[in-house]
Amino acid sequence: MSDEHLEAVRAAAGDAATQAREHPPASPDGRLLRRLLDALGNPPLRVTLWNGDSIATREPVAATIRISSRAALFKLLINPELHFGDAYADGTLEVEGDLVQLLEDVYRALPHARSSGLRHRISDWLHSGRRNTLAGSRRNIHRHYDLGNDFYRLWLDRDMLYTCAYFATPQATLEQAQTAKLEHVCRKIRLRAGDTLYEAGCGWGAFAMYAATHYGAKVTAFNISREQIAFARERTRALGLQDRVEFVEEDYRNISGHCDAFVSIGMLEHVGREHYRELGAVIDRCLDGAGRGLIHSIGRDRPEPLNAWIVKRIFPGAYPPTLREMMDIFEPLGFSVLDVENLRLHYALTLRHWLERYEEARERVLAMYDEPFVRAWRLYLAGSIAAFNAGALQLFQVVFNRSGYNDVPWTREHLYRSAAR
């Protein structure tokens, strides 16, 4: 979108907002709704109340929100970020139209300085009982990843990868893109046959098995999700990889031994800012002098809590760091950052594939759980697409090694020299 077009959009939004303020709904409830939309930056949408009051900030709109009770409106006024999700999940708030586009429009309309002190205080309160201590991390991970392998199998790819894929082209299938991501990571750390590889937070084990099968690495992978570890061990036995891959049910803080390469794909979001130096110390004591490492994490452009509803209902204890915050892993112990790549739009596309598969499996999810669960996870996936599209979330891959170690590639040619295996 050009600067001129953006200015035109902003001007139109301002005109619509001014017109709505000049002709506000007559009822007190309608005036409260007008105040809520002003606070949200007047995103392009229509909101209709139970009493018939309706406001459209501008036309056309991507979707219409229907609020069925005064109590729901009051909660949205108190904290829209926290209560929108619960209202959507329990059905007191309905969305007619394009849910993803609606949420993206809201993200783009929010005032730039939206990271208020109130949001941080609410975040601190939500996190107060979900700290990522040794015991707290197990509880937090259990809440999300131990929902059951059968649930995730309904909408993930065949290898059960629950992290951002890498799309060489937007037309690639999800399976192709997830395999390309595994290859991309192996190339970034220049994995070689015989290397000892540690993986912290291994999910269902796909990367560990790929590194062993395609690169001849000896892999030890750590995770505290019992469901994921059980799945990974069973698959390793089925593939005959027991002599090259070991899955350990253990917290990253208790990793010991020595390795040539250290990888963490999608775990840092669950570590917590206060534990980054602990993670750095673990890498420091394990990584050999010529070792290489990569950390793959959802992130932010500036410090800001994760969406309050997601922390409360979906991902307890989660926090997406900025690149500056991630440096607390590397700087104190003298690691050098070699490469940073942002795969934000790759994650938006990954999530679109997941949401499509999730909707196709809706009836099976409903049979396993209930309607509020189905709606909550739809909102989580749709909201994540919107956040990555709008730039509210980023996806960082950071490659690093020991400071002063000079056996590094001159260019990035090694990443793209041929198609993924």
PyMOL commands that set and color helices and strands:
alter all, ss='L'
color gray80, all
select helices_A, chain A and resi 3-22+28-39+70-78+80-90+99-109+117-128+134-145+149-153+174-188+206-215+226-239+252-254+268-270+273-286+308-313+323-333+344-360+362-368+371-390+413-416
alter helices_A, ss='H'
color red, helices_A
select strands_A, chain A and resi 46-49+54-56+63-67+93-97+196-200+218-223+245-249+259-265+287-299+335-342+394-402
alter strands_A, ss='S'
color yellow, strands_A
deselect
rebuild
show_as cartoon
